């Protein structure tokens, strides 16, 4: 009988080791982009030129050599921290009636352009865009805008008609529980006694007349609160400056900003006897709160949560821009797999002295609790867990959105006007991109710890709110407790 002896030979195992740093296989395989000198990248873009006139009017221009359109506009800071409650909603009516009673829209249309008037919580702007660039077109558009602001021609019927339309739109937004309605109440709850809480559309109980609008303009549209901006092809800074000087040659109408500040200080010191007041140390008081608008007939539940964010000049404003894109990527990826949200938006709003950072979401009632848990989990875990791949992707998305807006003269002009009114200058693209690339994992964790971790939160819910957790539930989740 033969015996078969089997000898087990151990199988040779192959271990892959990392290639040495000098290996040609890793020379071009770095997953993360290397740092570049953004000054070289933007060297061909002319700088933004800024001039302050003797009457304190500021003129800013941006030449875009390859662009065939031009946008000229006037940005005004009406001073929300200094205006009284009687002006609530006036600027929203103003941007609708400012061109009434004139042929300005027809004249601009004949030049191949269009007109625009926009109102925000802190600023109001009047813009004209021409499809064909050229110094003559810019000069004519600036003359038109200056004439409209200096000598408005709207009448009583125009104001009454637009005020009725604003009231109707406000009522429709309330009936439909629209996103604008929730965000208005979000601001009102977050800043109960501060200027950002003032509703843009005004109050339903106050009727606005032509005298209100004209008095508002004469009191708040002073040269020290205005910025003339021109962006696009064919822009010449010296010509725009000289023309602005001739149009707005008055030393100042109404009450200047400095005078109102002084009056506010004297008044509050005399009446309230307070050693520290908002006029001396401007600070917007953020209040953690909750408001709900239940409607059993609604099929969806809507909620918005927000934290106190960064102002325009805050050192962490750039980090919050990156965090917004970071959350957008991670939350959308999770929602795509979970399927518990109908819609979601992450917002990061900056104001002169404060900001709001939060999430607006819509879901079915049975998924509202899971959606709220997912949102709070993604927000708070950024304090301790940040993927470098996601961070690089978020930085690139922020830079890409900025680059895409560089070809749009409206976006460039709006960016210039907002930045100059907010902190007196425009940050160069090279400097801004360097700040974005400098954001690292430690910065993300530190900023999330400052603005989100264990911080007050504002909650606004509407529609089918049965499954949406209450304020205490959201507040506990800000520091990871169940």
CORLINNOR-V696277 format. One line per field, one symbol per residue. ss: DSSP state (h for helix, s for strand, l for the rest). phi: phi as a letter, one per 20 degrees, with the letter a starting at -180 (. if undefined). A space follows every 50 residues. Layout:
ss: ???
phi: ???
This chain:
ss: lllllllllllllllllllllllllllllllllllllhhhhlllllllss sslllllssssssllllllsssssssllllllllhhhllhhhhhhhhlll lllhhhhhhhllsssssssllllsssssssllllhhhhhhhhhhhhhhhh lllllhhhhhhhhhhhhhhhhhhhhhllhhhhhhhhhhhhllllhhhlll lllllllllhhhhhhhhhhhllhhhsssssssllllhhhhhhhhhhhlll llllllhhhhhhhhhhhhhhhlllllllllllllllllssssssllllls ssssssssslllllllhhhhhhhhhhhhhhhhhhhhhhllllssssssss llllsssssssssshhhhhhhhhhhhhhhhhhhllllhhhhhhhhhhhhh hhhhhlllhhhhhhhhhhhhhhhlllllhhhhhhhhhlllhhhhhhhhhh hllllllsssssslllllllhhhhhhhlllll
phi: .edeeedeefffdddedfffgefffdfddffdfefceffffdfeefffec cdfgemfdccccedgededcccbcdcdfmffdeeffefnffffffedfef ncdfffffffencbdbccccfcbcccccddfdfqffffffffffffffff cfdfdffffffffffffffffffffelfffffffffffffcfdcffefff endfededdfffffffffededgfddceccbpemecfffffffffffdef fqemdfffffffffffffffeelefccffecgbeeedfabbccecfeeec dcbccbdfddegeffdfffffffgfffgffffffffeemdceabcdccdd cfcabccacdbcbfgfdffffffffffffffffcccefffffffffffff ffffefedffffffffffffffcnbdfffffffffffffcffffffffff ddfldfcdcccbneegeefeffffffffcnee
